[in-house]
Amino acid sequence: MTNDPSRTGKRWIRPLPERLINKIAAGEVIERPAAVLKELAENSFDAGATRIDVIVEKSGSKLISVIDNGCGISVEQVEVAFSRHATSKISDFDDLENLRSFGFRGEALPSIGSVAKVRMVTRTADADAGTEIVIEGGVVQNVKPAAAPVGTKIEVSDLFFNTPARRKFLRAESTESRHLTRNAMALALSEPKVAFSYRMNGRRVFALDEGYSDLRSRIKKLLLSHNDDRLIKIEADTDIMNVAGFLSYPDRARQNQYGLFIFINNRYIKSQTMVHAVTAGYGEMLPRGNYPVGAIFLNIDPARVDVNVHPTKAEVRLSEERQVHDVLYHAVKRSVHQTSGVNAPGITMETMAPPQTISRSEAIHRAREFEPPHQTEASQTILKKLYGHEDVMPVTSDERYDPEISKISGAGGSVPEAPLTADDIEFGRIVYLGSLADLYLIFKSGDHVFIIDQHTAHERVLYEEHLKAIDSGGTASQNLLFPINIELSPDRFVLYEESNDFLKKAGFVVEPFGNLTVILSAVPAALSRKSPEKMFSAVLEDIENLRKAGQNLKKAVVQSVACRGAVMAGDRLTEQEALTLLKRLLMADNRHSCPHGRPTILKITKDELDVKFKRK
């Protein structure tokens, strides 16, 4: 007979070992390397540090080091600091109702120590020497005196070395680096009076010392480009809370929330409710899906804020969330509308032409502009508009194309009886009729009318051509007459480093120059007619958004260059240009949609028109 409890139906209840408890807690508190940085830096803030230096190697999996000049830990308290639920921040339940410190749960250090190798050297001002403690996997290896300045230095290495399952679930090194950099930026913004430096893989990402001891200067340094220091001051003072901060002008908005930081009682938090309040405050000035850059601080009575919702303390619960939302919304709305030059920069009522009244003869003249222009020789304008350079494949009738890719889907997914090919252009079976609104190109083939979106069609053409060119070595570049220095925000600089190999293959020639500055000396030929600095910044933003949406890095770079380099709505094409664009589209592997998924071509059949005109 067996005495195994699992076979007899009994389940023994036993206290878990302390080391196992810490490992379980680590799964909640330490989700990724960025969480380690956050917990250690917040401990430094709570210790009264006026300077914090952060060093990261290999996206935090190799090393995260935080050095501060705070109060330090006395020798008799060093081991206690790594005990679970041991903290100097609170002592009884009432303290939770008036919480002003960042930490209070007493879980961070034991959680980190249980899944990493930790070395801490600390000294208080009244001690003759410091103390060094080494912990590996939750086990104290050594405690001894050590020479040290006043403050604390913690080195966390080989994170998740004893939990390989957790380690394999870490994202790519570049992704973890972006999370680390964003957390470092949030920490630096949260306490502007504290000097803060951040180094990654031996390179200084940013250092905020003298001259950066106020919120405005830090936002400019971390979030704005060096040649744009426009910010909207946000402020409000009500019975519920105090609001203070700075936000960007609408034209500096991003298509993601990475540049928007919201703090409650100096604690960086994630709240879609507060994000909505900010964006709603801009109203129609902010395009849908865009977010301003900046930082907002909400100072609320701690009794109205519950930060004990999650071990990471990034989520909070507010007792009057709706009222807080409304106060923030009205504060942003009032500040944005009172700031001069915010509404449509560069456009004033004086520069807007009054509505025009035209005669019947003028209306007839404008209508005739829809008629197709006379055939002209291919000009340099055609080549530059469509390809960004003068070397374009000549139109010849002896080219061969794969008949399997010659079908064009139309309305309802129907297929023309005689599939179109690029050869049909040479034999005159495709006739250009004209354009509508300088956007839609209209062609006729037999009893079918084809309408092409010139931007999405050209984007598809450039996307496939650039993708193939990158795979075969790279695309053509256009050298700039004078190289341009561009200062990037820390998160954008990390993104640039990650993307630089593909950026070079796509035609950008960019080299680092200083901490957060790069030198742009050449751009893709397709972008040579546009502002190099604006295009480079726009491409980085596109890459950021596409990567967030799951696109791989190579395709994200190519997709951005193709979109930015394509002819736009309002660009007027000649007949030769329109036919050349259609020819290239018919040669594409996928001519049905642009890389974003928008359709490039629409087919209207005679039968469909007969139905519309009630002939059938």
C-alpha positions as CSV (number, residue, x, y, z in Angstrom):
1,M,0.0,0.0,0.0
2,T,1.3,3.4,-0.9
3,N,1.5,6.4,1.4
4,D,1.8,8.9,-1.5
5,P,-0.6,11.8,-0.7
6,S,-1.3,12.4,-4.4
7,R,-2.6,8.8,-4.7
8,T,-4.7,8.8,-1.6
9,G,-6.4,12.1,-2.5
10,K,-4.6,14.1,0.2
11,R,-2.9,17.4,-0.6
12,W,-0.4,18.5,2.0
13,I,-0.2,22.2,2.6
14,R,3.3,23.4,3.3
15,P,5.0,26.8,3.6
16,L,7.1,27.5,0.5
17,P,10.8,27.9,0.9
18,E,12.0,31.6,1.0
19,R,14.1,31.2,-2.2
20,L,11.1,29.8,-4.1
21,I,8.9,32.6,-2.8
22,N,11.4,35.2,-4.1
23,K,11.6,33.5,-7.5
24,I,7.8,33.6,-7.8
25,A,7.7,37.3,-6.8
26,A,10.5,38.0,-9.3
27,G,8.1,36.8,-12.1
28,E,5.7,39.6,-11.1
29,V,8.2,42.4,-10.3
30,I,11.0,41.8,-12.8
31,E,9.3,41.3,-16.1
32,R,12.3,42.3,-18.2
33,P,15.7,44.2,-17.7
34,A,13.9,47.6,-17.9
35,A,12.1,46.7,-14.7
36,V,15.4,46.1,-12.9
37,L,16.6,49.6,-13.9
38,K,13.3,51.1,-12.8
39,E,13.4,49.5,-9.3
40,L,17.0,50.3,-8.6
41,A,16.8,53.9,-9.8
42,E,13.6,54.5,-7.7
43,N,15.4,53.2,-4.7
44,S,18.1,55.8,-5.4
45,F,15.5,58.6,-5.5
46,D,14.1,57.4,-2.2
47,A,17.6,57.4,-0.8
48,G,17.8,61.2,-1.4
49,A,20.3,60.9,-4.2
50,T,21.2,64.1,-6.1
51,R,23.1,62.2,-8.8
52,I,22.4,58.8,-10.5
53,D,24.5,57.1,-13.1
54,V,23.2,54.1,-15.0
55,I,25.4,51.7,-17.0
56,V,23.8,49.0,-19.2
57,E,25.5,46.3,-21.3
58,K,24.0,43.9,-23.8
59,S,20.4,45.1,-23.3
60,G,20.7,44.5,-19.6
61,S,21.1,40.8,-19.7
62,K,24.9,41.1,-19.1
63,L,24.9,44.1,-16.7
64,I,22.8,46.8,-15.2
65,S,24.6,49.1,-12.9
66,V,23.1,51.9,-10.9
67,I,25.3,54.3,-8.9
68,D,24.0,57.0,-6.6
69,N,25.2,59.4,-3.9
70,G,22.2,58.8,-1.6
71,C,22.2,58.1,2.1
72,G,23.6,54.5,1.7
73,I,22.7,51.5,3.9
74,S,24.3,50.8,7.2
75,V,26.3,47.6,7.6
76,E,23.8,45.9,9.9
77,Q,21.0,46.6,7.4
78,V,22.7,45.3,4.2
79,E,21.5,41.7,4.4
80,V,18.1,42.8,5.7
81,A,17.7,44.9,2.6
82,F,17.6,41.7,0.5
83,S,14.9,40.1,2.8
84,R,11.4,39.9,1.4
85,H,9.0,42.6,2.5
86,A,11.8,44.5,4.3
87,T,11.6,48.3,3.6
88,S,12.3,51.6,5.2
89,K,9.5,53.4,3.3
90,I,6.5,52.4,5.4
91,S,5.8,50.9,8.8
92,D,2.1,50.6,9.2
93,F,-1.2,50.6,7.3
94,D,-1.7,54.4,7.6
95,D,1.5,55.0,5.6
96,L,-0.1,53.5,2.6
97,E,-2.7,56.3,2.7
98,N,0.0,59.0,2.5
99,L,2.6,57.3,0.3
100,R,5.2,59.7,-1.2
101,S,8.1,57.3,-1.8
102,F,8.5,55.3,-5.0
103,G,9.1,52.0,-3.3
104,F,7.2,50.5,-0.4
105,R,6.6,46.8,-1.0
106,G,10.1,45.5,-0.1
107,E,10.1,43.1,-3.0
108,A,12.5,44.6,-5.5
109,L,15.9,43.7,-4.1
110,P,15.1,40.1,-3.0
111,S,13.3,39.5,-6.4
112,I,16.3,40.8,-8.3
113,G,18.7,38.9,-6.1
114,S,16.9,35.6,-6.7
115,V,17.2,35.6,-10.5
116,A,20.6,37.3,-11.0
117,K,24.1,37.8,-9.7
118,V,24.1,41.0,-7.6
119,R,27.0,42.9,-6.1
120,M,26.2,45.9,-3.9
121,V,28.7,48.3,-2.3
122,T,27.2,50.9,0.0
123,R,28.3,53.4,2.7
124,T,26.5,55.8,5.0
125,A,27.9,59.3,5.8
126,D,28.7,58.3,9.4
127,A,30.6,55.1,8.5
128,D,34.4,54.9,8.2
129,A,34.1,52.2,5.4
130,G,31.5,50.8,3.1
131,T,30.1,47.3,2.9
132,E,30.1,44.9,0.0
133,I,27.6,42.1,-0.4
134,V,27.4,39.5,-3.2
135,I,24.3,37.5,-3.8
136,E,23.8,34.8,-6.5
137,G,20.4,33.2,-7.1
138,G,19.1,34.4,-3.7
139,V,22.0,33.0,-1.8
140,V,24.4,35.4,0.0
141,Q,27.9,34.6,-1.1
142,N,30.0,37.2,0.7
143,V,29.7,40.2,3.0
144,K,32.8,42.2,3.8
145,P,34.0,45.8,4.3
146,A,35.0,47.7,1.2
147,A,36.3,51.2,0.3
148,A,33.4,53.2,-1.1
149,P,32.1,56.8,-1.3
150,V,28.9,57.8,0.4
151,G,26.0,56.2,-1.5
152,T,25.2,52.9,-3.1
153,K,26.4,51.1,-6.2
154,I,24.5,48.0,-7.4
155,E,25.6,45.8,-10.2
156,V,23.1,43.2,-11.6
157,S,24.7,40.7,-14.0
158,D,23.6,37.6,-15.8
159,L,19.9,38.3,-15.3
160,F,17.7,35.2,-15.3
161,F,20.8,33.0,-15.3
162,N,19.1,30.4,-13.1
163,T,15.7,30.7,-14.8
164,P,16.4,29.8,-18.5
165,A,12.7,29.6,-19.3
166,R,12.4,33.3,-18.4
167,R,15.5,34.3,-20.2
168,K,14.4,32.7,-23.5
169,F,11.2,34.7,-23.4
170,L,13.2,38.0,-23.5
171,R,12.7,39.9,-26.8
172,A,15.4,40.8,-29.2
173,E,18.3,42.8,-27.8
174,S,17.2,45.9,-29.7
175,T,13.7,45.6,-28.3
176,E,14.9,45.3,-24.7
177,S,17.3,48.2,-25.3
178,R,14.4,50.4,-26.4
179,H,12.5,49.5,-23.2
180,L,15.5,50.3,-21.1
181,T,16.1,53.6,-22.8
182,R,12.4,54.6,-22.4
183,N,12.5,53.8,-18.7
184,A,15.7,55.7,-18.3
185,M,14.1,58.7,-20.0
186,A,11.1,58.5,-17.7
187,L,13.2,58.3,-14.6
188,A,15.3,61.3,-15.7
189,L,12.1,63.3,-16.3
190,S,10.5,62.3,-13.1
191,E,13.0,64.1,-10.9
192,P,14.5,67.0,-12.9
193,K,16.6,68.2,-9.9
194,V,18.6,64.9,-9.8
195,A,21.5,64.7,-12.2
196,F,21.1,61.6,-14.3
197,S,23.4,59.9,-16.9
198,Y,22.7,56.8,-19.0
199,R,25.3,54.7,-20.8
200,M,24.7,51.7,-23.0
201,N,27.3,49.4,-24.4
202,G,30.1,51.8,-23.6
203,R,28.4,54.8,-25.2
204,R,26.9,57.7,-23.4
205,V,23.2,58.0,-24.4
206,F,22.5,61.1,-22.4
207,A,23.9,63.0,-19.4
208,L,21.7,65.6,-17.7
209,D,23.8,67.7,-15.3
210,E,24.0,71.5,-14.9
211,G,21.7,73.2,-17.4
212,Y,19.2,70.4,-17.3
213,S,17.8,70.8,-13.8
214,D,14.2,71.8,-14.9
215,L,11.5,69.9,-16.7
216,R,11.4,72.1,-19.8
217,S,15.1,71.7,-20.5
218,R,15.0,68.0,-20.0
219,I,12.0,67.6,-22.3
220,K,13.9,69.5,-25.0
221,K,17.0,67.4,-24.6
222,L,15.3,64.0,-24.4
223,L,12.3,64.4,-26.7
224,L,12.8,67.3,-29.2
225,S,15.2,67.9,-32.0
226,H,17.9,70.5,-31.4
227,N,16.4,73.0,-33.8
228,D,12.9,72.9,-32.3
229,D,12.4,74.1,-28.8
230,R,8.7,75.1,-29.0
231,L,6.6,73.7,-26.1
232,I,3.2,74.4,-24.8
233,K,3.1,75.0,-21.0
234,I,0.3,73.0,-19.4
235,E,-0.9,74.1,-15.9
236,A,-3.9,74.0,-13.7
237,D,-4.7,74.1,-10.0
238,T,-7.9,72.7,-8.7
239,D,-9.3,71.1,-5.5
240,I,-8.7,67.7,-7.0
241,M,-5.2,68.1,-8.3
242,N,-2.4,70.2,-9.6
243,V,-1.4,69.9,-13.3
244,A,2.0,70.9,-14.6
245,G,4.1,70.1,-17.7
246,F,5.0,70.8,-21.3
247,L,3.6,69.4,-24.5
248,S,4.7,69.8,-28.1
249,Y,3.0,71.7,-30.9
250,P,0.6,69.6,-33.0
251,D,3.1,69.5,-35.9
252,R,5.6,67.7,-33.8
253,A,3.2,64.9,-32.8
254,R,4.1,61.2,-33.4
255,Q,2.1,58.3,-34.5
256,N,2.8,56.5,-31.2
257,Q,2.8,57.2,-27.5
258,Y,6.5,56.7,-27.0
259,G,7.2,60.4,-26.6
260,L,4.4,61.1,-24.2
261,F,5.1,60.6,-20.4
262,I,2.5,61.0,-17.7
263,F,3.4,61.1,-14.0
264,I,1.3,60.9,-10.9
265,N,3.1,62.3,-7.8
266,N,6.3,62.0,-9.8
267,R,5.7,58.3,-10.5
268,Y,5.7,57.4,-14.2
269,I,2.4,55.6,-14.9
270,K,0.6,54.0,-17.8
271,S,-3.0,55.1,-18.2
272,Q,-4.9,55.2,-21.5
273,T,-7.5,57.4,-19.7
274,M,-5.0,60.1,-19.1
275,V,-3.5,59.7,-22.6
276,H,-7.1,60.2,-24.0
277,A,-7.5,63.4,-21.9
278,V,-4.3,64.8,-23.4
279,T,-5.1,64.0,-27.0
280,A,-8.7,65.1,-26.7
281,G,-7.5,68.4,-25.3
282,Y,-5.8,69.1,-28.7
283,G,-9.1,68.5,-30.5
284,E,-9.0,68.7,-34.3
285,M,-5.5,70.2,-34.2
286,L,-4.1,66.7,-33.6
287,P,-4.7,64.1,-36.4
288,R,-6.4,60.9,-35.4
289,G,-3.9,58.3,-34.2
290,N,-1.2,61.0,-33.4
291,Y,0.1,61.8,-29.9
292,P,2.0,64.9,-28.7
293,V,5.5,64.7,-27.2
294,G,6.1,65.9,-23.7
295,A,5.6,65.2,-20.0
296,I,2.6,65.9,-17.7
297,F,2.8,65.8,-13.9
298,L,-0.4,65.3,-11.9
299,N,0.0,66.1,-8.2
300,I,-2.9,64.3,-6.4
301,D,-3.6,63.7,-2.7
302,P,-2.0,60.2,-2.1
303,A,-5.2,59.2,-0.3
304,R,-7.0,59.3,-3.7
305,V,-4.4,57.2,-5.5
306,D,-3.9,53.5,-5.0
307,V,-0.4,52.5,-6.3
308,N,-0.7,49.0,-4.8
309,V,-2.5,47.6,-7.8
310,H,0.4,45.7,-9.4
311,P,3.9,44.8,-8.1
312,T,5.5,47.0,-10.8
313,K,3.5,50.0,-9.6
314,A,3.2,51.2,-13.2
315,E,-0.6,51.0,-13.0
316,V,-2.6,53.1,-10.5
317,R,-6.3,53.3,-9.5
318,L,-7.8,56.7,-8.9
319,S,-10.8,57.2,-6.7
320,E,-12.0,60.1,-8.9
321,E,-10.7,59.0,-12.3
322,R,-13.4,60.8,-14.3
323,Q,-12.8,64.1,-12.6
324,V,-9.0,63.8,-13.0
325,H,-9.5,63.1,-16.7
326,D,-11.7,66.2,-17.1
327,V,-9.3,68.5,-15.2
328,L,-6.4,67.3,-17.4
329,Y,-8.5,67.6,-20.6
330,H,-9.5,71.2,-19.9
331,A,-6.0,72.1,-18.8
332,V,-4.6,70.9,-22.1
333,K,-7.4,72.4,-24.2
334,R,-7.1,75.8,-22.5
335,S,-3.3,75.9,-22.8
336,V,-3.2,74.7,-26.4
337,H,-5.8,77.2,-27.6
338,Q,-4.2,80.1,-25.7
339,T,-0.7,79.4,-27.2
340,S,-0.1,81.6,-30.3
341,G,0.9,79.9,-33.5
342,V,-0.4,76.5,-32.4
343,N,-3.2,76.3,-34.9
344,A,-1.9,75.4,-38.3
345,P,1.7,76.8,-38.1
346,G,2.7,78.7,-41.2
347,I,-0.9,79.3,-42.3
348,T,-2.8,82.4,-41.2
349,M,-6.1,83.9,-42.2
350,E,-4.2,86.6,-44.2
351,T,-2.5,84.0,-46.4
352,M,-5.7,82.1,-47.2
353,A,-7.2,83.1,-50.5
354,P,-10.9,84.0,-50.5
355,P,-13.4,81.8,-52.3
356,Q,-13.5,82.4,-56.0
357,T,-16.5,82.9,-58.3
358,I,-15.7,81.7,-61.8
359,S,-17.5,82.3,-65.0
360,R,-19.1,79.6,-67.2
361,S,-16.3,80.0,-69.8
362,E,-13.7,79.5,-67.1
363,A,-15.5,76.4,-65.8
364,I,-15.5,75.0,-69.4
365,H,-11.8,75.7,-69.6
366,R,-11.1,73.9,-66.3
367,A,-13.1,70.9,-67.4
368,R,-11.0,70.6,-70.6
369,E,-8.0,70.2,-68.4
370,F,-9.3,66.7,-67.8
371,E,-8.7,65.9,-71.4
372,P,-5.4,63.9,-72.0
373,P,-2.4,66.0,-73.0
374,H,-0.7,65.6,-76.3
375,Q,2.1,63.0,-76.4
376,T,5.4,64.5,-75.5
377,E,9.0,63.1,-75.2
378,A,10.0,61.7,-71.8
379,S,11.4,64.6,-69.8
380,Q,13.8,64.8,-66.8
381,T,10.7,65.8,-64.7
382,I,9.1,62.4,-65.4
383,L,12.2,60.4,-64.4
384,K,12.8,62.5,-61.3
385,K,9.2,62.3,-60.1
386,L,8.7,58.6,-60.6
387,Y,12.2,57.3,-59.8
388,G,14.2,60.1,-58.2
389,H,16.9,59.8,-60.8
390,E,17.3,59.9,-64.6
391,D,18.1,56.3,-65.3
392,V,14.8,54.6,-66.1
393,M,14.1,51.5,-68.1
394,P,13.1,52.4,-71.7
395,V,9.8,51.2,-72.9
396,T,10.3,48.5,-75.5
397,S,8.0,45.9,-77.0
398,D,10.4,43.0,-76.8
399,E,10.4,42.8,-72.9
400,R,9.0,39.5,-71.5
401,Y,6.7,39.3,-68.4
402,D,5.3,36.5,-66.4
403,P,1.7,35.9,-67.7
404,E,0.8,34.6,-64.3
405,I,1.1,38.0,-62.7
406,S,-0.7,39.9,-65.4
407,K,-4.2,39.9,-63.9
408,I,-5.7,42.9,-62.4
409,S,-8.5,42.5,-59.9
410,G,-11.3,44.9,-60.1
411,A,-14.6,45.6,-58.3
412,G,-16.0,42.5,-56.8
413,G,-12.8,40.6,-57.5
414,S,-13.6,40.1,-61.2
415,V,-10.9,39.5,-63.8
416,P,-10.7,41.1,-67.3
417,E,-11.4,38.8,-70.1
418,A,-8.1,39.7,-71.7
419,P,-5.6,40.1,-68.8
420,L,-3.5,43.3,-69.0
421,T,0.2,43.2,-69.3
422,A,2.8,45.9,-69.7
423,D,3.0,44.9,-73.4
424,D,-0.5,46.3,-73.8
425,I,0.9,49.8,-73.4
426,E,3.2,49.3,-76.3
427,F,0.5,48.0,-78.6
428,G,-1.9,50.7,-77.7
429,R,-4.4,48.5,-76.0
430,I,-4.3,50.7,-72.9
431,V,-5.2,54.3,-73.5
432,Y,-4.6,57.1,-70.9
433,L,-7.7,59.3,-70.5
434,G,-6.5,61.7,-67.9
435,S,-6.5,62.3,-64.2
436,L,-9.0,63.3,-61.5
437,A,-7.9,65.7,-58.7
438,D,-4.3,65.1,-59.6
439,L,-4.5,61.8,-57.8
440,Y,-6.5,59.2,-59.7
441,L,-5.2,58.2,-63.2
442,I,-7.8,56.9,-65.6
443,F,-7.1,54.4,-68.3
444,K,-9.3,52.5,-70.8
445,S,-8.7,49.1,-72.2
446,G,-11.5,47.6,-74.4
447,D,-14.8,47.9,-72.5
448,H,-13.0,48.4,-69.1
449,V,-12.0,51.5,-67.3
450,F,-9.1,51.3,-64.8
451,I,-8.6,53.9,-62.1
452,I,-5.2,54.0,-60.4
453,D,-4.2,55.8,-57.2
454,Q,-0.9,57.3,-58.3
455,H,0.5,57.4,-54.8
456,T,-0.3,53.8,-53.7
457,A,0.7,52.5,-57.2
458,H,4.1,54.3,-57.1
459,E,4.6,53.2,-53.5
460,R,4.1,49.6,-54.5
461,V,6.6,50.0,-57.4
462,L,9.2,51.7,-55.3
463,Y,8.7,49.1,-52.5
464,E,9.4,46.1,-54.7
465,E,12.3,47.7,-56.5
466,H,14.0,48.9,-53.3
467,L,13.4,45.5,-51.7
468,K,15.1,43.7,-54.6
469,A,17.9,46.3,-54.7
470,I,18.6,45.8,-50.9
471,D,18.8,42.1,-51.4
472,S,21.2,42.5,-54.2
473,G,23.5,45.0,-52.4
474,G,21.8,48.3,-52.0
475,T,20.1,51.2,-53.8
476,A,21.4,54.4,-55.3
477,S,22.1,57.4,-53.1
478,Q,22.1,61.1,-53.8
479,N,25.0,62.9,-52.0
480,L,24.1,66.1,-50.2
481,L,26.0,69.2,-51.1
482,F,26.6,69.9,-47.4
483,P,26.3,67.1,-44.8
484,I,23.6,67.8,-42.1
485,N,24.0,67.3,-38.4
486,I,20.9,65.8,-36.8
487,E,20.4,65.5,-33.1
488,L,18.2,62.6,-32.1
489,S,16.3,61.8,-28.9
490,P,17.7,58.9,-27.0
491,D,15.1,56.4,-28.1
492,R,15.4,57.5,-31.7
493,F,19.2,57.1,-31.5
494,V,18.8,53.5,-30.3
495,L,16.4,52.9,-33.2
496,Y,18.9,54.5,-35.6
497,E,21.7,52.2,-34.4
498,E,19.4,49.2,-34.8
499,S,18.3,50.2,-38.3
500,N,21.6,51.6,-39.6
501,D,22.6,48.6,-41.8
502,F,19.3,48.6,-43.6
503,L,19.2,52.4,-43.8
504,K,22.6,52.3,-45.6
505,K,21.4,49.7,-48.0
506,A,18.3,51.8,-48.6
507,G,20.4,54.8,-49.6
508,F,21.0,56.7,-46.4
509,V,24.6,57.5,-45.6
510,V,24.5,58.3,-41.8
511,E,27.3,58.2,-39.3
512,P,27.3,58.8,-35.5
513,F,28.8,62.1,-34.5
514,G,28.8,62.6,-30.7
515,N,26.4,61.2,-28.2
516,L,23.0,61.6,-29.8
517,T,24.1,63.4,-33.1
518,V,24.4,61.8,-36.5
519,I,25.8,63.2,-39.8
520,L,23.6,62.7,-42.8
521,S,25.6,63.0,-46.0
522,A,23.4,61.1,-48.6
523,V,19.8,60.1,-49.0
524,P,18.0,57.6,-51.2
525,A,17.6,58.9,-54.8
526,A,13.8,58.6,-54.4
527,L,13.9,61.2,-51.6
528,S,16.5,63.6,-53.1
529,R,13.9,66.2,-53.9
530,K,12.7,66.6,-50.3
531,S,14.1,68.0,-47.1
532,P,16.8,65.5,-46.0
533,E,16.5,66.2,-42.3
534,K,12.7,65.9,-42.3
535,M,12.8,62.8,-44.4
536,F,15.3,61.0,-42.1
537,S,13.3,61.9,-39.0
538,A,10.1,60.8,-40.7
539,V,11.6,57.5,-41.8
540,L,12.8,56.8,-38.2
541,E,9.2,57.4,-37.0
542,D,7.8,55.2,-39.7
543,I,10.2,52.4,-38.7
544,E,9.2,52.8,-35.0
545,N,5.5,52.4,-35.9
546,L,6.0,49.6,-38.3
547,R,8.2,47.6,-35.9
548,K,5.5,48.1,-33.2
549,A,3.0,46.7,-35.6
550,G,5.1,43.6,-36.1
551,Q,6.9,44.4,-39.4
552,N,10.5,43.1,-39.7
553,L,13.2,45.7,-39.8
554,K,14.2,45.4,-43.5
555,K,10.7,45.7,-44.8
556,A,9.9,48.6,-42.4
557,V,12.8,50.6,-43.8
558,V,11.9,49.9,-47.4
559,Q,8.2,50.5,-46.8
560,S,9.0,53.9,-45.3
561,V,11.3,55.0,-48.1
562,A,8.8,53.9,-50.7
563,C,6.0,55.8,-49.1
564,R,8.0,58.9,-48.5
565,G,9.5,58.8,-52.0
566,A,6.3,58.1,-54.0
567,V,4.4,60.8,-55.9
568,M,1.8,62.4,-53.8
569,A,-1.8,63.6,-54.2
570,G,-1.6,66.9,-56.0
571,D,1.5,66.0,-58.1
572,R,0.4,66.4,-61.7
573,L,1.7,63.7,-64.1
574,T,1.9,63.9,-67.8
575,E,0.6,61.2,-70.1
576,Q,4.1,59.7,-70.4
577,E,4.5,59.7,-66.7
578,A,1.2,58.0,-66.1
579,L,1.8,55.3,-68.7
580,T,5.3,54.7,-67.3
581,L,3.9,54.3,-63.8
582,L,1.2,51.9,-65.0
583,K,3.9,49.9,-66.9
584,R,5.9,49.6,-63.7
585,L,2.9,48.6,-61.7
586,L,2.0,45.8,-64.2
587,M,5.5,44.4,-63.7
588,A,5.2,44.3,-59.9
589,D,4.8,40.9,-58.1
590,N,1.8,42.4,-56.3
591,R,0.1,45.2,-58.2
592,H,-3.2,45.0,-56.2
593,S,-2.2,47.0,-53.1
594,C,0.5,49.2,-51.6
595,P,2.6,47.9,-48.7
596,H,0.1,49.4,-46.3
597,G,-2.7,47.3,-47.8
598,R,-4.5,50.1,-49.6
599,P,-5.7,49.3,-53.1
600,T,-3.7,50.6,-56.1
601,I,-6.1,49.9,-59.0
602,L,-9.9,49.7,-59.5
603,K,-11.6,48.2,-62.5
604,I,-15.0,49.4,-63.8
605,T,-16.7,47.2,-66.5
606,K,-19.2,48.3,-69.1
607,D,-21.7,45.8,-67.5
608,E,-21.4,47.6,-64.2
609,L,-22.0,51.0,-65.9
610,D,-25.0,49.5,-67.7
611,V,-26.5,48.5,-64.3
612,K,-25.8,52.0,-62.9
613,F,-27.5,53.6,-65.8
614,K,-30.4,51.1,-65.6
615,R,-29.7,49.6,-69.0
616,K,-29.8,46.2,-67.5
